[in-house]
Amino acid sequence: GQQLNQSPQSMFIQEGEDVSMNCTSSSIFNTWLWYKQEPGEGPVLLIALYKAGELTSNGRLTAQFGITRKDSFLNISASIPSDVGIYFCAGRGNAGNMLTFGGGTRLMVKP
Amino acid sequence: DGGITQSPKYLFRKEGQNVTLSCEQNLNHDAMYWYRQDPGQGLRLIYYSQIVNDFQKGDIAEGYSVSREKKESFPLTVTSAQKNPTAFYLCASSREDLKFSPLHFGNGTRLTVT
């Protein structure tokens, strides 16, 4: 089946720093989604991307749908302590409405 | 407010017992899903249902069973046949009438089997 490689697996950064994480796929995706999960809770949708090359922002978050349709990036600018959590990418290919999830990037922010 | 409710938040069971996890949504979504999450891993699909009285196996369905008798409800039973049942279980739902509808997740049930 389809696989998503998400990196880095974890990041420990200083408050105020910018963060960048990415996902790459072995096959083409038509949709990329980025979720954030806080401890003991379900993932919450941050950004949805539906077109190759699309660049979308949500506050301090910016995500891009790679033009090859096999990758996506999420950037967080000027990180704050409440950015702590696990960030997941998810992609949808041609096989119906199913999503494939990356392994997650655990973000830790030092005040 | 609309949303997805999973209960209970924490569940403890003895090995060999079946256990049922509840998932209810009032978003009027057609599709519902069950995912399993293990530490350091992404979400893996157990079962999904796109319409009432119909459901399909996901990637790791062995040892699990589901039912979809009502649009709002999609309970998951973890049977004694599941070799490694201790995990965080997430229920999700989505609309099916758009090109694509992002998944909306519940807050999960943490199951511990000893």
Interface residues (C-beta under 8 A of the other chain):
Chain A: G1 L4 Q6 Q9 N30 T31 L33 Y35 G40 E41 G42 P43 V44 L45 A48 Y50 F88 A90 R92 N97 M98 L99 F101 G102 G103 G104
Chain B: I4 Q6 K9 A31 G40 Q41 G42 L43 R44 L45 Y48 Q50 D59 L90 A92 S94 E96 K99 F100 S101 P102 L103 H104 F105 G106 N107 G108 R110
